[in-house]
Amino acid sequence: MSEPLAERMRPRTLDDYVGQKHLVGKDAVLRKMIDAGRIASFILWGPPGVGKTTLAQIIANKLETPFYTLSAVTSGVKDVRDVIERAKNGKFFNRVSPILFIDEIHRFSKSQQDSLLGAVERGVVTLIGATTENPSFEVIRPLLSRCQLYVLKPLEKDDLLQLLERAITQDGELKRKRVVLEETGAMLRYSGGDARKLLNILELVVDAADSDEVVITDGLVERQLQQNPLAYDKDGEMHYDIISAFIKSIRGSDPDAALYWMARMIEGGEDPQFIARRLVISAAEDIGLANPNALLMANAAFDAVMKIGWPEGRIPLAEAAVYLASSPKSNSAYMGIASATDLVRKTGNLPVPLHLRNAPTKLMEQLGYHDGYKYVHDFPENFTEQQYLPEALKGERLWHAQHSPSEEKLYQQMLRCWKDRYKD
């Protein structure tokens, strides 16, 4: 039986690799490391079908090092330890460490991830992890700190068209028929930016043809697939489109639309934790100080889903979605931290004012640490003016209130304390 087209067309070198030029293009960071012959452990984060596994295999081939692979779906701690032991025994003096590729590393439990730490730190293996989920949520901090993180982008239309053209002109099986790409819109739409899915669709349509010439049109593709081209695909581009619509409906104060998009995700088999995480982010980013209870509600919904499971978990998620959508909105905290981060990047490591520093030693006291600090609880209404920012940033404004009823109270308090400084 012949290999699937996607496997037959899997690139074997970086020159054949499609997309991700920001990582493997000329002078890109990962390309430089590969060409230098030494790589550090890293995690590839991106949607399905954009070349994570392929890139790991190309690197192993290029470096001529043993390549071990584990799937987080089927492997346990014992499997991890067995592979590490084999890698240790198979490592030769002055050679590049064997590569351990773990697909769907976000599905590894904490104990499984813990079992990798020592081998990664000592260089017994070079870890390449692949994940479709945000590693900040799914990968333990000690492991994440030992790995570089590279973000893979969805394949663009030109990348996908290049794959189609290469397949019909280079694949031996497809070349037995004359394949004409008259229309590609349906194939691109169904594939959702997933190269593997795109090639599977092409192969299905060509194999189903009963003549030596196959003219591919949108209608032919839709008839062969016999499904709604707008069907939710939790692993494809539609996944990102629908969660975007969900968040924007909450931000736009439309609870009906928020419930609709949530139902689309639920019916499509979306991970409930993914929905819950997005609610927590939305509560902080879009509702914020206009209704601080929104973050409490979103967190409570997350906890409830974890405790009661599915399908009952959809009820607290719906409750939170409606509450967030119908709440007043403010992104002042989100904008404030963005402004502060930008300011830090521009100004660097400015010194902490002496009066704000601790003085646990006599020398520090003699140097003026803590000298002049005013303890606010010694003053009326627990406030007195003093300089808290670095001297070079005196008077800088980062938080700007947005005057919803709840946030207005905070703003008025700042006016009472700081007077003109907080006048917008």
Helices and strands as residue ranges (DSSP letters): H 5-8, G 14-16, H 21-24, H 29-36, E 42-45, H 52-63, E 67-71, H 77-90, E 99-103, G 105-107, H 110-122, E 126-131, H 135-138, H 141-145, E 148-151, H 157-170, G 174-176, E 178-181, H 185-191, H 195-208, E 213-216, H 218-225, H 237-251, H 255-267, H 272-282, I 283-287, G 288-290, H 293-308, H 314-326, H 332-347, G 354-356, H 362-366, G 376-378, G 380-382, G 391-393, H 405-418, G 419-422
